[in-house]
Structure formats: C-alpha cells, structure tokens
Amino acid sequence: MDIKGILKSLTEDIESISDEKVKSVQKTLLNLIEALVSENNELREENQRLRDENNRLKGEQGKPGFRKQTQASQNISSEKERRKGQPKKKKKNKRDKRNSIKVNRIETLEIDQSQLPPDAEFKGYKSVFVQDIIITTDNIEFKKAVYYSPSLNKNFMATLPEGYQGEFGPFVKALIMDLHKNSTQPAIVNFLNTHGVMISPATVSRFITDDNEHFHQEKMDIVQAGLPSTTWQQMDDTGARVNGKNYYTHILCNPFYTAYFTRQHKMRMTILEILTQGEMMFYFNESAYSFMKQMNLPDKTMALLKQHNPKQVMNRKEVDALLMELFPNKNKKLTNRQIILEASAIIAYRELPYAIQLLLTDDAPQYNQIVENLALCWIHDGRHYKKLTPVVPSHIKEQKYFLDTYWAYYHKLLAYKESRKPEVAAQLLVEFDSIFSTITSYDQLNERIEKTKNNKDSLLLVLQHPELPLHNNTSELGARRQARYRDISLQTKNMKGTEAKDTHMTITETAKKLCVNSFRYFYDRISGKYEMPSLASLIKLKSNDYQRLAPA
C-alpha cells in the first residue's frame, strides 16, 4: 500500500473543500494519523529496548547499536541555519604559521657542484620549515650536602629545588597533568615508559590526585574572577560517572573561563551550592516569605514557619534543624520542605555582591527562579521544531515554512545585537507576537509554537541586553570536554579524583580561552617559578578590555 501517495492525495485539495465541517474533520483525522504514527514509533523503540534488556538478562546480546538514517533519527542540529549568512572563517595563511614556529637550528644544504651545468649561477637560498620533536630524558643525580651538629645531635641536609620532590621533576609532573585531559592513566604510563621514564601507575595517579591544593585555589580564583567579568553567565550539565554511579558535571562559563563541578544531583540546591562556592546561606525575611508564597507554599505551612520565628540569616545546619522541627517525618511534606529551603537560599543568593544578574541556559527546570533574568537558548528551542517528524505532506511543508521563518527572525535578532537601535527592538517585539501566534493545520507544530510563545520574556531578554548571546553553545562546548573525558576514561574512582579532574579541566579549558599554553602553565606552577601571570588576573585584564571596547 502506497501510504505516502494516499496521504498526498488526501491533502492536495483539502483547502478546496467547501464544507467547513468536512474540512475540519479531515484535518482532525490527519492530525490523528500524526499522533498515532508518533506513538507507534515510541512504542517500537520501547519494545526494542525491552527485548534487548530481556536478552541481556538471559546472557545474550541485544540489537546492535547502529541503524539506518530514518526520518525519526534525522539530524536535529541547527548549525547550518545558525551560521547562514555569516562570513566563513579565513584559513590561516601558511606564512602566518611559519612566523609562529620557533626555529631551533638552521642547516644549510648545498648541491654537489659536479651535478650542475657549467653555466649555473648561485641565486641564494630558499627556506623550508620542517617541524620535528626530540623526546629524551633529563635524569638528574642531586648530591645533597649533609652536615651534622654534635651539640644538637642533628643532621642538616640540603633541600631539593621546588618541583623535584617525589623522585620526578616538574617537567614529568606537568606533562602528566596536561596529558590527562586526553589520555587514560595507563596510556600516560605507557608513553613515559616508552621514552625512558620508569614510573608506575600508582605514581601517575598520585601526581594527578594528590597535593592539588594550590590548583584547587587557582580554580576558585578563576571562578571569582570570572563571575564579575561579564554581565551574564552560561550554565549547562552533562553526565559523569564516579565509582560506578551516575553523577552530573555542571559547567559554568563565559567567553573568558570555563569551570567544572561534578555533583551527585542536578537540582536548584545543587546550582546554588555551585554559584555560592559552597558558602550557601538562607534568608528568612519578607522577600523570602513573599517568594515562598509565589512558589505556592500553603498558608498553613507559612503560618507554622513564622510561629517558629526563625533567625533572618541561617547556615545549612541551622536550616536543617528548623525543617526537622517543622516536619519531623521526612517522608511527608517533602514539597513544602523543598520550597522553604530553595526560596530562602535563592533570596540569600540574590543579595550577594557577585550574584549573577543574567543567566543563559537551556530550558532545564533546575535553573528556574535562581536569577531574576533567565535567558533561554534559541538553538535549543529550534531543535524542538526539528524533532517533529510529520508524515502528512501538508504538515511537512508547514513545518519547513515555519522553520524558515523562525531562522529568518533569529538572524534579525543577530543584526539587532550589532545595531542596538531601540526602534528595531520595538519592531522585533511585534514581529515575535505575529510569528508565534501562527496557527497551522499541524497540531503538534501548533503546540510547539505555543511553548515558544510562553517563553517570550526569556527568549527576548537580548532586546534589553544586546550583549547576551542568542545560544548556549559556549557551555555546550564545555560539556563536550567532559563527554570526551568520559569516553576516554569512563569514570573517576573517588571524590578526590573527581575534584582533581574538575580542577584540571577548569585550568586547561580556561587557559585555552585565554590563549595560554596549559602545559607551560602547569610547569610554571609545579616548578615554583610563578613567572606566568595567573589565569584569574588574565580574566580581569581581558574583561577590562572587553568592557572598554563594548558598544555603548
């Protein structure tokens, strides 16, 4: 049966039907077909997952993970639409590349004169740059002077230079730190052993996870410098594994830094703990009570809370004690407990001098209400439209037409970010209402349009703050770094290793944004030279330049 042909014939002349009742019934039936096809695809996938699980329980294998490209598994990336009309990046000129290459030695090559004709004239030399690298050991025998004091009955011994403790020098330690971002620990051991460094897996692990206090402090300094460096921040999260359990790595970033925080949960209290850098406080004032009411805390619970007359400012231990008095049974009133906890923490956070004013994220619920101005990503919103998989030809056309309109509007927003003209902002507000009030014959598309319209305030914050990006790609790229680590190393074994991983990734990714060589940076710190400026100071410097050059 030619289902596509039948559907095409049913939709070709639908608008020519004079009887409105018949036309309405036919449109309803076509949307019913869409709903049934969508449900059928979901049931097929669920059925296959259950079959695979059943086979695995019986010790067999499930269906292979590859499948042919179908409409249901189409690419939902919006990169093509987002980049439309933007100038292509220029390829780096070969001469520019040569200028950045350090020349270690020059060799002059001559021609055997006997192979030249008698009339050959010397015209000079032509330079050809060839890159190579020499990997060799630099093993040192330190002879430490030893003195003995009979009066004190004590030996005095010369100390090793900074960075040479633990039988390995700063170069090896810095190399381990830098390789760890893209290599497993066994691969690092194999690389070092191959090139003459006799080192054990336990020692490599120890260098990565132990004595990282100064690097942890650098991470804190990066975050403290990064938060005020722009008027906005971005956040995202991706999966992580810690000793066989599922965790989440949260990414906090802007153009000058990227910071990583692996936590067991991804809820509002987790986000607040990250943003306050572990120094979370709780306010119980009129603003907090008003916010609790806004979050639908029952009047009875509110009255009970006020009867306890809590202190205006509390720490986590004091709040937990208060909640235990209010709700002795932890299994009951969990929602009310959560409202009181979150509302008091959010109000306290908003009062901090470094609190984020503008936060750009996807539409995940854990970011709601933390900041007063939450901006949403247009790319994430656009993906929802591409996820629709209509089968009715007229619906396919309507989806395509609307997506063309959607991305045309997106590029108008990009143009506004450059011009920043108030009259253009007013025009774009009107145009948004017009575009996202569209009603098509495709019900699922209409539902998606309505959801975008409901997010108007968050999607159009850029009209009030043109410095805001329209997409969350920066934090998604940060999340990709964690995803690559997960592909390579699968997991960390304990929280000490997890914190080390987060810190090292924060330093390497921030260094990359600031055009700093991460290996040299690790070497500078481990060797105790401290000749390179800190990443935090570079963030402040770049931020000052950015704010000075930003359009008014």
WOFEN-V360976 format. One record per helix or strand of 3 or more residues. SS is the DSSP state (A for helix, B for strand). FROM is the first residue (numbers start at 0). TO is the last residue. If there is no record, write none. Layout:
BEGIN
ss;from;to
SS;FROM;TO
SS;FROM;TO
END
This chain:
BEGIN
ss;from;to
A;2;11
A;13;15
A;19;56
A;78;82
A;93;98
A;112;114
B;145;148
B;153;156
A;164;166
A;169;178
A;184;193
A;200;208
A;212;226
B;231;241
B;244;253
B;256;262
A;267;274
A;285;293
A;298;306
A;315;325
A;333;349
B;357;360
A;364;366
B;372;375
A;377;386
A;392;418
A;421;434
A;442;453
A;455;458
A;460;462
A;472;488
A;494;512
A;517;525
A;534;548
END
